[in-house]
């Protein structure tokens, strides 16, 4: 099972609001979704969050706002966090040291929340099929 990213209580509540606005409801515990969040700001790009339903709350499994290889080389604030693939890098600085990861994630989420709360956002979602139900 995928590792959950450590986020604050406030961020977890905000994630629940985003999921509600995306009209996603887990039908079973552990169901995963990709949530595509686009802030109403020209400087911000779409952020894709991988979330998992866990009872009454959502867990954040990974996130990225890097659109493709071309945008990864642009001088913009990009982030990619995926513990399952041991990937954690920020902007063009490359890999983030282990001791800096919680701070970088918290700062990115705080900025994203602030932009979305003050400027608004669009949201879309895609369910991720369970591995057990996929055709091999």
N, CA, C and O atoms as a MOPAC input file, in Angstrom:
PM7 MOZYME 1SCF
protein

 N      0.83400 1    -1.17200 1     0.00000 1
 C      0.00000 1     0.00000 1     0.00000 1
 C      0.88600 1     1.24500 1     0.00000 1
 O      1.95800 1     1.24500 1     0.60500 1
 N      0.44100 1     2.29800 1    -0.67300 1
 C      1.21100 1     3.52400 1    -0.80800 1
 C      1.37300 1     4.22800 1     0.52600 1
 O      0.50200 1     4.16900 1     1.39300 1
 N      2.49900 1     4.88800 1     0.66700 1
 C      2.80500 1     5.62000 1     1.88800 1
 C      2.10500 1     6.97600 1     1.86200 1
 O      2.11400 1     7.66400 1     0.84100 1
 N      1.50600 1     7.35400 1     2.97100 1
 C      0.82000 1     8.64300 1     3.08500 1
 C      1.83000 1     9.74300 1     3.38400 1
 O      2.76300 1     9.53900 1     4.16100 1
 N      1.64600 1    10.91300 1     2.76700 1
 C      2.47500 1    12.06700 1     3.08300 1
 C      1.97000 1    12.69400 1     4.38200 1
 O      0.76400 1    12.77700 1     4.61900 1
 N      2.89600 1    13.12500 1     5.20400 1
 C      2.53400 1    13.76200 1     6.47500 1
 C      2.09400 1    15.19700 1     6.20300 1
 O      2.88200 1    16.02500 1     5.74700 1
 N      0.81500 1    15.48100 1     6.49100 1
 C      0.29700 1    16.83300 1     6.30500 1
 C     -0.40300 1    17.27700 1     7.58800 1
 O     -0.77900 1    16.45700 1     8.42600 1
 N     -0.56600 1    18.58600 1     7.71900 1
 C     -1.18500 1    19.14500 1     8.92300 1
 C     -2.68200 1    18.84200 1     8.96000 1
 O     -3.28200 1    18.45900 1     7.95600 1
 N     -3.25900 1    19.02400 1    10.13400 1
 C     -4.70500 1    18.83900 1    10.30300 1
 C     -5.46300 1    19.78700 1     9.36900 1
 O     -6.44500 1    19.39300 1     8.74000 1
 N     -5.00100 1    21.03700 1     9.28600 1
 C     -5.63700 1    22.02200 1     8.40900 1
 C     -5.57000 1    21.57000 1     6.95100 1
 O     -6.56300 1    21.65900 1     6.22900 1
 N     -4.40900 1    21.08600 1     6.51400 1
 C     -4.26400 1    20.61600 1     5.13200 1
 C     -5.16700 1    19.41900 1     4.86600 1
 O     -5.72300 1    19.29100 1     3.77500 1
 N     -5.31500 1    18.54600 1     5.85200 1
 C     -6.19600 1    17.38400 1     5.69500 1
 C     -7.65400 1    17.83100 1     5.54100 1
 O     -8.39200 1    17.27800 1     4.72500 1
 N     -8.06900 1    18.83700 1     6.33100 1
 C     -9.42800 1    19.37400 1     6.19800 1
 C     -9.62200 1    20.00800 1     4.82300 1
 O    -10.65400 1    19.81000 1     4.18200 1
 N     -8.63500 1    20.76300 1     4.37700 1
 C     -8.69100 1    21.41200 1     3.07100 1
 C     -8.77100 1    20.36700 1     1.96500 1
 O     -9.51500 1    20.54100 1     0.99900 1
 N     -8.01300 1    19.28600 1     2.09800 1
 C     -8.05600 1    18.19200 1     1.12700 1
 C     -9.46600 1    17.59800 1     1.05700 1
 O     -9.93800 1    17.24600 1    -0.02400 1
 N    -10.12800 1    17.48700 1     2.19400 1
 C    -11.50700 1    17.01000 1     2.22100 1
 C    -12.44400 1    17.93600 1     1.46500 1
 O    -13.35300 1    17.47000 1     0.77900 1
 N    -12.23300 1    19.25000 1     1.58300 1
 C    -13.04900 1    20.21900 1     0.84900 1
 C    -12.81400 1    20.10100 1    -0.65200 1
 O    -13.75500 1    20.17600 1    -1.44300 1
 N    -11.56000 1    19.91500 1    -1.03600 1
 C    -11.23100 1    19.75500 1    -2.45800 1
 C    -11.91800 1    18.50300 1    -3.00100 1
 O    -12.50900 1    18.53600 1    -4.08000 1
 N    -11.84200 1    17.40300 1    -2.25600 1
 C    -12.48500 1    16.15100 1    -2.68400 1
 C    -13.99400 1    16.33800 1    -2.81100 1
 O    -14.60200 1    15.83500 1    -3.75600 1
 N    -14.60000 1    17.05300 1    -1.87300 1
 C    -16.04100 1    17.30600 1    -1.93600 1
 C    -16.39000 1    18.14100 1    -3.16600 1
 O    -17.38000 1    17.86600 1    -3.84400 1
 N    -15.57800 1    19.16200 1    -3.45600 1
 C    -15.81400 1    19.99100 1    -4.63900 1
 C    -15.61500 1    19.20800 1    -5.93000 1
 O    -16.23700 1    19.51200 1    -6.94800 1
 N    -14.74600 1    18.19900 1    -5.88800 1
 C    -14.53200 1    17.33800 1    -7.05800 1
 C    -15.62000 1    16.27200 1    -7.16000 1
 O    -15.66600 1    15.49900 1    -8.11700 1
 N    -16.50300 1    16.24600 1    -6.14400 1
 C    -17.61700 1    15.29100 1    -6.09100 1
 C    -17.14000 1    13.83700 1    -6.11600 1
 O    -17.72600 1    12.98400 1    -6.78300 1
 N    -16.06400 1    13.58000 1    -5.37400 1
 C    -15.59200 1    12.19700 1    -5.27400 1
 C    -15.93100 1    11.65200 1    -3.89200 1
 O    -15.75500 1    12.32000 1    -2.87400 1
 N    -16.40800 1    10.45000 1    -3.89300 1
 C    -16.76600 1     9.76000 1    -2.66100 1
 C    -16.22700 1     8.34800 1    -2.75700 1
 O    -16.62400 1     7.60100 1    -3.65200 1
 N    -15.33800 1     7.96500 1    -1.86600 1
 C    -14.81700 1     6.59800 1    -1.94800 1
 C    -15.92200 1     5.59000 1    -1.65400 1
 O    -16.65700 1     5.72300 1    -0.67600 1
 N    -16.02600 1     4.59000 1    -2.50900 1
 C    -17.02300 1     3.53600 1    -2.28700 1
 C    -16.45500 1     2.42300 1    -1.42800 1
 O    -17.19800 1     1.59800 1    -0.89700 1
 N    -15.13400 1     2.40100 1    -1.29200 1
 C    -14.49100 1     1.42600 1    -0.41700 1
 C    -13.23800 1     2.05800 1     0.17600 1
 O    -12.62000 1     2.92200 1    -0.44700 1
 N    -12.86700 1     1.63000 1     1.37300 1
 C    -11.67000 1     2.15700 1     2.01000 1
 C    -10.45800 1     1.79700 1     1.16200 1
 O    -10.32500 1     0.66200 1     0.70400 1
 N     -9.59100 1     2.75200 1     0.95900 1
 C     -8.39900 1     2.51400 1     0.16200 1
 C     -8.54200 1     2.90800 1    -1.29100 1
 O     -7.56400 1     2.85000 1    -2.03700 1
 N     -9.73900 1     3.31000 1    -1.72300 1
 C     -9.92500 1     3.72600 1    -3.11000 1
 C     -9.10900 1     4.98900 1    -3.37100 1
 O     -9.09200 1     5.91200 1    -2.55700 1
 N     -8.42900 1     5.01500 1    -4.52700 1
 C     -7.53900 1     6.12600 1    -4.86100 1
 C     -8.08700 1     6.93000 1    -6.04200 1
 O     -8.79200 1     6.40500 1    -6.90400 1
 N     -7.74100 1     8.22000 1    -6.05300 1
 C     -8.16300 1     9.13900 1    -7.10000 1
 C     -7.00700 1    10.06200 1    -7.45900 1
 O     -6.14100 1    10.34200 1    -6.63000 1
 N     -7.00000 1    10.53100 1    -8.70000 1
 C     -6.15500 1    11.65100 1    -9.10100 1
 C     -7.05100 1    12.87800 1    -9.11100 1
 O     -8.09000 1    12.88800 1    -9.77000 1
 N     -6.65600 1    13.89800 1    -8.39100 1
 C     -7.40900 1    15.14400 1    -8.33600 1
 C     -6.54900 1    16.21700 1    -8.98900 1
 O     -5.42200 1    16.47000 1    -8.56300 1
 N     -7.09400 1    16.84700 1   -10.03100 1
 C     -6.37500 1    17.86800 1   -10.79100 1
 C     -6.91400 1    19.23600 1   -10.36800 1
 O     -8.05400 1    19.58700 1   -10.67300 1
 N     -6.09600 1    19.98400 1    -9.67700 1
 C     -6.48700 1    21.26100 1    -9.08400 1
 C     -5.80400 1    22.39200 1    -9.85000 1
 O     -4.57600 1    22.45900 1    -9.90100 1
 N     -6.60300 1    23.28000 1   -10.44400 1
 C     -6.05200 1    24.39100 1   -11.21500 1
 C     -6.43000 1    25.70700 1   -10.55000 1
 O     -7.57600 1    26.14400 1   -10.65600 1
 N     -5.48200 1    26.34400 1    -9.86500 1
 C     -5.76600 1    27.63900 1    -9.23300 1
 C     -6.05700 1    28.70600 1   -10.29000 1
 O     -5.51900 1    28.66100 1   -11.39700 1
 N     -6.92000 1    29.67000 1    -9.93200 1
 C     -7.22700 1    30.79200 1   -10.82100 1
 C     -6.13800 1    31.84800 1   -10.69000 1
 O     -6.37300 1    32.93600 1   -10.16500 1
 N     -4.95700 1    31.51700 1   -11.16600 1
 C     -3.80600 1    32.41300 1   -11.11800 1
 C     -2.91200 1    32.08700 1   -12.30400 1
 O     -2.61200 1    30.92100 1   -12.55800 1
 N     -2.48600 1    33.11600 1   -13.02900 1
 C     -1.64600 1    32.88100 1   -14.20200 1
 C     -0.29200 1    32.28800 1   -13.83200 1
 O      0.31400 1    31.58100 1   -14.63700 1
 N      0.18500 1    32.56800 1   -12.63000 1
 C      1.49600 1    32.07000 1   -12.21600 1
 C      1.45800 1    30.62100 1   -11.74000 1
 O      2.50600 1    29.98400 1   -11.63300 1
 N      0.27700 1    30.09100 1   -11.45400 1
 C      0.17300 1    28.74000 1   -10.89400 1
 C     -0.24300 1    27.74900 1   -11.97500 1
 O     -1.10000 1    28.04400 1   -12.80700 1
 N      0.36900 1    26.58100 1   -11.95200 1
 C     -0.00900 1    25.53400 1   -12.89500 1
 C     -0.87500 1    24.50100 1   -12.17800 1
 O     -0.99900 1    24.51600 1   -10.95400 1
 N     -1.46800 1    23.61000 1   -12.96200 1
 C     -2.31100 1    22.56400 1   -12.39500 1
 C     -1.48500 1    21.65400 1   -11.49700 1
 O     -0.37700 1    21.25100 1   -11.85200 1
 N     -2.02900 1    21.34100 1   -10.34800 1
 C     -1.39400 1    20.42900 1    -9.40400 1
 C     -2.20700 1    19.14100 1    -9.40300 1
 O     -3.42400 1    19.17100 1    -9.21800 1
 N     -1.53900 1    18.01400 1    -9.61000 1
 C     -2.20900 1    16.72100 1    -9.55400 1
 C     -1.88100 1    16.06600 1    -8.21900 1
 O     -0.71700 1    15.83800 1    -7.88900 1
 N     -2.93100 1    15.76800 1    -7.45900 1
 C     -2.80200 1    15.13800 1    -6.15300 1
 C     -3.29500 1    13.70600 1    -6.26500 1
 O     -4.35900 1    13.46400 1    -6.83500 1
 N     -2.55100 1    12.76100 1    -5.73700 1
 C     -3.05600 1    11.39500 1    -5.63200 1
 C     -3.55500 1    11.23400 1    -4.20200 1
 O     -2.79100 1    11.36100 1    -3.24500 1
 N     -4.85700 1    10.95000 1    -4.07000 1
 C     -5.46300 1    10.83200 1    -2.74900 1
 C     -6.08000 1     9.45100 1    -2.57900 1
 O     -6.41800 1     8.77300 1    -3.54900 1
 N     -6.21600 1     9.05500 1    -1.31200 1
 C     -6.82400 1     7.76500 1    -0.98800 1
 C     -7.86700 1     7.99200 1     0.09900 1
 O     -7.61800 1     8.69500 1     1.07800 1
 N     -9.02800 1     7.39300 1    -0.08600 1
 C    -10.07000 1     7.46000 1     0.93200 1
 C     -9.72200 1     6.54400 1     2.08700 1
 O     -9.33800 1     5.39100 1     1.89000 1
 N     -9.86000 1     7.06800 1     3.29000 1
 C     -9.56400 1     6.28300 1     4.48500 1
 C    -10.60800 1     6.62500 1     5.53400 1
 O    -10.41700 1     7.53300 1     6.34300 1
 N    -11.70200 1     5.89900 1     5.51400 1
 C    -12.77500 1     6.20400 1     6.45700 1
 C    -13.41600 1     7.53300 1     6.12500 1
 O    -13.93200 1     7.72500 1     5.02500 1
 N    -13.38200 1     8.45900 1     7.08600 1
 C    -14.03300 1     9.75100 1     6.89300 1
 C    -13.08000 1    10.83300 1     6.39400 1
 O    -13.49400 1    11.97900 1     6.21900 1
 N    -11.82200 1    10.49600 1     6.16500 1
 C    -10.87400 1    11.50700 1     5.71900 1
 C    -10.11300 1    11.03000 1     4.48900 1
 O    -10.15400 1     9.85400 1     4.12900 1
 N     -9.42100 1    11.96200 1     3.85700 1
 C     -8.60200 1    11.66100 1     2.68700 1
 C     -7.13600 1    11.70800 1     3.08000 1
 O     -6.73100 1    12.51000 1     3.92200 1
 N     -6.35000 1    10.84500 1     2.46300 1
 C     -4.90500 1    10.82500 1     2.66700 1
 C     -4.24000 1    11.29800 1     1.38100 1
 O     -4.68000 1    10.95100 1     0.28500 1
 N     -3.18500 1    12.08800 1     1.51300 1
 C     -2.41800 1    12.56300 1     0.37000 1
 C     -1.26500 1    11.59700 1     0.14000 1
 O     -0.43000 1    11.39600 1     1.02100 1
 N     -1.22100 1    10.99100 1    -1.05900 1
 C     -0.18500 1    10.00000 1    -1.36500 1
 C      0.95200 1    10.57900 1    -2.19400 1
 O      2.11200 1    10.22100 1    -1.99000 1
 N      0.63100 1    11.47100 1    -3.12800 1
 C      1.66900 1    12.10000 1    -3.94100 1
 C      1.09900 1    13.36900 1    -4.55100 1
 O     -0.11700 1    13.56100 1    -4.58400 1
 N      1.97900 1    14.23000 1    -5.03300 1
 C      1.53600 1    15.42700 1    -5.73700 1
 C      2.61800 1    15.88900 1    -6.68800 1
 O      3.80700 1    15.65400 1    -6.47000 1
 N      2.18200 1    16.55600 1    -7.75300 1
 C      3.12000 1    17.15800 1    -8.69600 1
 C      2.42500 1    18.28200 1    -9.44200 1
 O      1.21300 1    18.23600 1    -9.65000 1
 N      3.17900 1    19.28300 1    -9.84100 1
 C      2.66400 1    20.29900 1   -10.74700 1
 C      3.53900 1    20.40300 1   -11.98800 1
 O      3.38600 1    21.33400 1   -12.77800 1
 N      4.44500 1    19.46700 1   -12.16400 1
 C      5.28200 1    19.42100 1   -13.36000 1
 C      4.44500 1    18.82400 1   -14.48800 1
 O      3.98300 1    17.68700 1   -14.39400 1
 N      4.25500 1    19.59100 1   -15.54300 1
 C      3.38000 1    19.15400 1   -16.62100 1
 C      4.07300 1    18.19300 1   -17.57600 1
 O      3.46400 1    17.22700 1   -18.03700 1
 N      5.33300 1    18.44800 1   -17.87200 1
 C      6.07100 1    17.57500 1   -18.78200 1
 C      7.56100 1    17.89400 1   -18.64900 1
 O      7.94900 1    18.75600 1   -17.86000 1
 N      8.38200 1    17.20100 1   -19.41800 1
 C      9.83300 1    17.41700 1   -19.32400 1
 C     10.21500 1    18.84200 1   -19.68800 1
 O     11.16900 1    19.38300 1   -19.13000 1
 N      9.49200 1    19.46100 1   -20.61200 1
 C      9.81400 1    20.83000 1   -21.01300 1
 C      9.64000 1    21.79400 1   -19.83900 1
 O     10.50900 1    22.62800 1   -19.58600 1
 N      8.51200 1    21.68100 1   -19.11900 1
 C      8.26700 1    22.62600 1   -18.03000 1
 C      9.17300 1    22.37700 1   -16.83800 1
 O      9.36400 1    23.27100 1   -16.01300 1
 N      9.73400 1    21.18300 1   -16.72900 1
 C     10.63400 1    20.91800 1   -15.60600 1
 C     11.89000 1    21.77700 1   -15.67300 1
 O     12.53100 1    22.02200 1   -14.65200 1
 N     12.24500 1    22.23600 1   -16.87600 1
 C     13.45500 1    23.04200 1   -17.00700 1
 C     13.15900 1    24.54200 1   -16.96000 1
 O     14.07800 1    25.35200 1   -17.07700 1
 N     11.90900 1    24.91600 1   -16.79300 1
 C     11.53600 1    26.32600 1   -16.73600 1
 C     11.77100 1    26.88000 1   -15.32900 1
 O     11.67900 1    26.14200 1   -14.34800 1
 N     12.07100 1    28.17400 1   -15.22900 1
 C     12.29800 1    28.77500 1   -13.91100 1
 C     10.98300 1    29.07800 1   -13.19700 1
 O     10.60300 1    30.24000 1   -13.05500 1
 N     10.29900 1    28.04400 1   -12.75500 1
 C      9.04200 1    28.22000 1   -12.03200 1
 C      9.04300 1    27.30300 1   -10.82500 1
 O      9.86700 1    26.39400 1   -10.71900 1
 N      8.13000 1    27.54500 1    -9.93300 1
 C      8.07700 1    26.77100 1    -8.69400 1
 C      7.38000 1    25.44300 1    -8.95400 1
 O      6.15200 1    25.36400 1    -8.92400 1
 N      8.15700 1    24.41200 1    -9.20600 1
 C      7.59600 1    23.09300 1    -9.46100 1
 C      8.02100 1    22.13500 1    -8.36400 1
 O      9.06400 1    22.29100 1    -7.72900 1
 N      7.17100 1    21.14000 1    -8.16800 1
 C      7.41600 1    20.17000 1    -7.10800 1
 C      6.92400 1    18.80800 1    -7.57300 1
 O      5.95600 1    18.71500 1    -8.32700 1
 N      7.58400 1    17.76800 1    -7.12800 1
 C      7.13400 1    16.40300 1    -7.39400 1
 C      7.44300 1    15.58400 1    -6.14800 1
 O      8.59900 1    15.45700 1    -5.74300 1
 N      6.38300 1    15.02600 1    -5.53900 1
 C      6.55300 1    14.22900 1    -4.32700 1
 C      5.82500 1    12.91500 1    -4.52400 1
 O      4.60500 1    12.90000 1    -4.69300 1
 N      6.55000 1    11.81900 1    -4.50500 1
 C      5.95800 1    10.48700 1    -4.64100 1
 C      6.79000 1     9.51400 1    -3.82000 1
 O      7.76200 1     8.95300 1    -4.32600 1
 N      6.41900 1     9.30400 1    -2.54900 1
 C      7.21600 1     8.43600 1    -1.67400 1
 C      7.34800 1     7.00900 1    -2.19400 1
 O      8.36600 1     6.35700 1    -1.96100 1
 N      6.33000 1     6.51900 1    -2.89500 1
 C      6.37600 1     5.14900 1    -3.39700 1
 C      7.53600 1     4.96300 1    -4.37600 1
 O      8.14400 1     3.89400 1    -4.44000 1
 N      7.83000 1     6.01300 1    -5.13000 1
 C      8.93200 1     5.95500 1    -6.10500 1
 C     10.18600 1     6.66000 1    -5.57800 1
 O     11.13900 1     6.87800 1    -6.32700 1
 N     10.18200 1     7.01100 1    -4.30500 1
 C     11.30900 1     7.69900 1    -3.65700 1
 C     11.68700 1     8.97000 1    -4.41500 1
 O     12.86700 1     9.27100 1    -4.59400 1
 N     10.67700 1     9.70800 1    -4.85600 1
 C     10.89100 1    10.92800 1    -5.62800 1
 C     10.46400 1    12.12900 1    -4.79700 1
 O      9.31800 1    12.19900 1    -4.35400 1
 N     11.36400 1    13.06500 1    -4.58300 1
 C     11.02800 1    14.30200 1    -3.89500 1
 C     11.99100 1    15.36500 1    -4.39500 1
 O     13.12900 1    15.44200 1    -3.93300 1
 N     11.54800 1    16.17500 1    -5.32500 1
 C     12.38600 1    17.26600 1    -5.79300 1
 C     11.56900 1    18.53300 1    -5.88800 1
 O     10.34600 1    18.49700 1    -6.02200 1
 N     12.26400 1    19.65600 1    -5.81800 1
 C     11.60300 1    20.95400 1    -5.80700 1
 C     12.30800 1    21.88500 1    -6.77000 1
 O     13.52700 1    22.04700 1    -6.71400 1
 N     11.54300 1    22.49200 1    -7.64800 1
 C     12.03500 1    23.45700 1    -8.61700 1
 C     13.19200 1    22.84500 1    -9.40600 1
 O     13.12600 1    21.67100 1    -9.77200 1
 N     14.22500 1    23.59500 1    -9.67000 1
 C     15.36400 1    23.06000 1   -10.40700 1
 C     16.49100 1    22.65700 1    -9.46900 1
 O     17.60200 1    22.36400 1    -9.91200 1
 N     16.20400 1    22.64300 1    -8.17700 1
 C     17.23900 1    22.33800 1    -7.19100 1
 C     17.55700 1    20.85600 1    -7.11700 1
 O     18.55000 1    20.46300 1    -6.50400 1
 N     16.72600 1    20.03500 1    -7.73200 1
 C     16.96700 1    18.59900 1    -7.69300 1
 C     16.38000 1    17.97700 1    -6.44200 1
 O     15.46500 1    18.53400 1    -5.83600 1
 N     16.90300 1    16.83100 1    -6.05600 1
 C     16.35000 1    16.12100 1    -4.89500 1
 C     16.42900 1    16.96200 1    -3.61800 1
 O     17.40400 1    17.67700 1    -3.38700 1
 N     15.39800 1    16.86100 1    -2.80900 1
 C     15.33900 1    17.58100 1    -1.53500 1
 C     15.85300 1    16.65300 1    -0.44100 1
 O     15.41100 1    15.50700 1    -0.35400 1
 N     16.78600 1    17.12500 1     0.40200 1
 C     17.28500 1    16.28700 1     1.49300 1
 C     16.14600 1    15.84100 1     2.40900 1
 O     15.16600 1    16.56300 1     2.59000 1
 N     16.28100 1    14.67000 1     2.97400 1
 C     15.25400 1    14.07800 1     3.82200 1
 C     14.79400 1    15.02200 1     4.93100 1
 O     13.59600 1    15.12800 1     5.19700 1
 N     15.73300 1    15.70500 1     5.57500 1
 C     15.36900 1    16.57600 1     6.69800 1
 C     14.63200 1    17.84200 1     6.25500 1
 O     14.02000 1    18.51100 1     7.08800 1
 N     14.67500 1    18.18600 1     4.96500 1
 C     13.99100 1    19.37400 1     4.45400 1
 C     12.62300 1    19.06000 1     3.85600 1
 O     11.83600 1    19.97400 1     3.61200 1
 N     12.32500 1    17.77600 1     3.61500 1
 C     11.09800 1    17.40900 1     2.91800 1
 C      9.82600 1    17.88100 1     3.61600 1
 O      8.95100 1    18.41900 1     2.93700 1
 N      9.66900 1    17.71200 1     4.93200 1
 C      8.43200 1    18.19200 1     5.57600 1
 C      8.21900 1    19.70000 1     5.41200 1
 O      7.09300 1    20.14600 1     5.18700 1
 N      9.28400 1    20.47600 1     5.52100 1
 C      9.17800 1    21.93200 1     5.38300 1
 C      8.79500 1    22.31600 1     3.95900 1
 O      7.92900 1    23.16800 1     3.76000 1
 N      9.43200 1    21.69700 1     2.96900 1
 C      9.14800 1    22.00900 1     1.56700 1
 C      7.69800 1    21.66200 1     1.23100 1
 O      7.00600 1    22.45100 1     0.58800 1
 N      7.23600 1    20.49200 1     1.66100 1
 C      5.85100 1    20.08800 1     1.41800 1
 C      4.88100 1    21.05100 1     2.10500 1
 O      3.91300 1    21.49500 1     1.48700 1
 N      5.12800 1    21.37500 1     3.36800 1
 C      4.23600 1    22.27100 1     4.11400 1
 C      4.16700 1    23.65000 1     3.46200 1
 O      3.08400 1    24.22400 1     3.34700 1
 N      5.30700 1    24.18500 1     3.03600 1
 C      5.33000 1    25.49900 1     2.38600 1
 C      4.57300 1    25.47600 1     1.06600 1
 O      3.81900 1    26.40100 1     0.76400 1
 N      4.77500 1    24.41300 1     0.27100 1
 C      4.08500 1    24.31200 1    -1.01300 1
 C      2.57400 1    24.23800 1    -0.79600 1
 O      1.81500 1    24.93800 1    -1.46700 1
 N      2.13100 1    23.38600 1     0.14300 1
 C      0.69700 1    23.25200 1     0.40700 1
 C      0.10400 1    24.55800 1     0.94600 1
 O     -1.01100 1    24.92400 1     0.57400 1
 N      0.82700 1    25.25500 1     1.80600 1
 C      0.33000 1    26.52600 1     2.34700 1
 C      0.14300 1    27.54500 1     1.22800 1
 O     -0.87000 1    28.24400 1     1.19200 1
 N      1.10900 1    27.63700 1     0.31400 1
 C      0.99100 1    28.55700 1    -0.82300 1
 C     -0.18200 1    28.16800 1    -1.71500 1
 O     -0.95400 1    29.02800 1    -2.14000 1
 N     -0.31700 1    26.87200 1    -2.00100 1
 C     -1.40700 1    26.38200 1    -2.84700 1
 C     -2.76200 1    26.68100 1    -2.19900 1
 O     -3.68000 1    27.15500 1    -2.86900 1
 N     -2.88700 1    26.40900 1    -0.91100 1
 C     -4.14000 1    26.67600 1    -0.19800 1
 C     -4.48000 1    28.15900 1    -0.23700 1
 O     -5.62700 1    28.52800 1    -0.48700 1
 N     -3.49300 1    29.00400 1     0.00700 1
 C     -3.71700 1    30.45000 1     0.01800 1
 C     -4.21000 1    30.93600 1    -1.34500 1
 O     -5.16900 1    31.70500 1    -1.42300 1
 N     -3.55600 1    30.48900 1    -2.41700 1
 C     -3.96600 1    30.89300 1    -3.76400 1
 C     -5.38800 1    30.42300 1    -4.05500 1
 O     -6.20700 1    31.19200 1    -4.55700 1
 N     -5.68000 1    29.16500 1    -3.74100 1
 C     -7.00800 1    28.60700 1    -4.03400 1
 C     -8.10300 1    29.27800 1    -3.21100 1
 O     -9.19600 1    29.52300 1    -3.72200 1
 N     -7.82400 1    29.57400 1    -1.95500 1
 C     -8.82700 1    30.20300 1    -1.08900 1
 C     -9.10300 1    31.64000 1    -1.53300 1
 O    -10.25700 1    32.07000 1    -1.54500 1
 N     -8.06000 1    32.38200 1    -1.89500 1
 C     -8.23200 1    33.79400 1    -2.23000 1
 C     -8.60500 1    34.03900 1    -3.68600 1
 O     -9.27000 1    35.02900 1    -3.99100 1
 N     -8.19000 1    33.15900 1    -4.58700 1
 C     -8.43600 1    33.38900 1    -6.01500 1
 C     -9.41900 1    32.40700 1    -6.63600 1
 O     -9.93300 1    32.65700 1    -7.72600 1
 N     -9.68700 1    31.29600 1    -5.96100 1
 C    -10.56500 1    30.27100 1    -6.51700 1
 C     -9.77000 1    29.24100 1    -7.30500 1
 O     -8.56000 1    29.37600 1    -7.48200 1
 N    -10.46400 1    28.21400 1    -7.77300 1
 C     -9.80200 1    27.13700 1    -8.49800 1
 C    -10.83300 1    26.30500 1    -9.25000 1
 O    -12.03000 1    26.36400 1    -8.97100 1
 N    -10.34100 1    25.53300 1   -10.20600 1
 C    -11.14300 1    24.52500 1   -10.90100 1
 C    -10.59800 1    23.17100 1   -10.47900 1
 O     -9.40700 1    23.03200 1   -10.20100 1
 N    -11.47000 1    22.17600 1   -10.43300 1
 C    -11.03200 1    20.85100 1    -9.99400 1
 C    -11.68400 1    19.78200 1   -10.86500 1
 O    -12.85100 1    19.89500 1   -11.24200 1
 N    -10.91700 1    18.75200 1   -11.17500 1
 C    -11.40900 1    17.57900 1   -11.90200 1
 C    -10.77500 1    16.36200 1   -11.24900 1
 O     -9.78900 1    16.48500 1   -10.52200 1
 N    -11.34200 1    15.18400 1   -11.50600 1
 C    -10.79300 1    13.98600 1   -10.86800 1
 C    -10.93600 1    12.77200 1   -11.76600 1
 O    -11.79500 1    12.72100 1   -12.64600 1
 N    -10.07300 1    11.79700 1   -11.52100 1
 C    -10.09200 1    10.51100 1   -12.21900 1
 C     -9.87000 1     9.42000 1   -11.18700 1
 O     -8.92500 1     9.49800 1   -10.40300 1
 N    -10.73000 1     8.39600 1   -11.17100 1
 C    -10.47900 1     7.27900 1   -10.25200 1
 C     -9.28500 1     6.46300 1   -10.73200 1
 O     -9.04500 1     6.35000 1   -11.93400 1
 N     -8.54400 1     5.89800 1    -9.79600 1
 C     -7.43900 1     4.99700 1   -10.12000 1
 C     -7.94000 1     3.58700 1    -9.86000 1
 O     -8.33400 1     3.27600 1    -8.73600 1
 N     -7.93500 1     2.71700 1   -10.88200 1
 C     -8.43900 1     1.35400 1   -10.66700 1
 C     -7.61500 1     0.61100 1    -9.62000 1
 O     -6.40000 1     0.78600 1    -9.52600 1
 N     -8.29900 1    -0.22300 1    -8.83400 1
 C     -7.60400 1    -1.08000 1    -7.87900 1
 C     -6.75300 1    -2.07200 1    -8.63900 1
 O     -7.16000 1    -2.57100 1    -9.68800 1
 N     -5.56500 1    -2.36300 1    -8.11200 1
 C     -4.67200 1    -3.31800 1    -8.77500 1
 C     -5.29400 1    -4.70000 1    -8.85700 1
 O     -5.04600 1    -5.44500 1    -9.80500 1
 N     -6.11000 1    -5.04500 1    -7.85400 1
 C     -6.72000 1    -6.37900 1    -7.83600 1
 C     -7.75100 1    -6.55600 1    -8.93800 1
 O     -7.99600 1    -7.67600 1    -9.38700 1
 N     -8.37000 1    -5.43000 1    -9.38800 1
 C     -9.42900 1    -5.54100 1   -10.38200 1
 C     -8.94900 1    -5.26800 1   -11.79700 1
 O     -9.72300 1    -5.39900 1   -12.74500 1
 N     -7.69000 1    -4.89100 1   -11.95500 1
 C     -7.16000 1    -4.62700 1   -13.28900 1
 C     -6.96500 1    -5.92400 1   -14.04800 1
 O     -6.61500 1    -6.95600 1   -13.47600 1
 N     -7.20000 1    -5.84800 1   -15.36000 1
 C     -6.93600 1    -7.01000 1   -16.21700 1
 C     -5.45100 1    -7.08500 1   -16.50000 1
 O     -4.84100 1    -6.08800 1   -16.88700 1
 N     -4.86400 1    -8.25000 1   -16.31300 1
 C     -3.41500 1    -8.40200 1   -16.56700 1
 C     -3.16900 1    -8.80600 1   -17.98800 1
 O     -2.01900 1    -8.98200 1   -18.39000 1

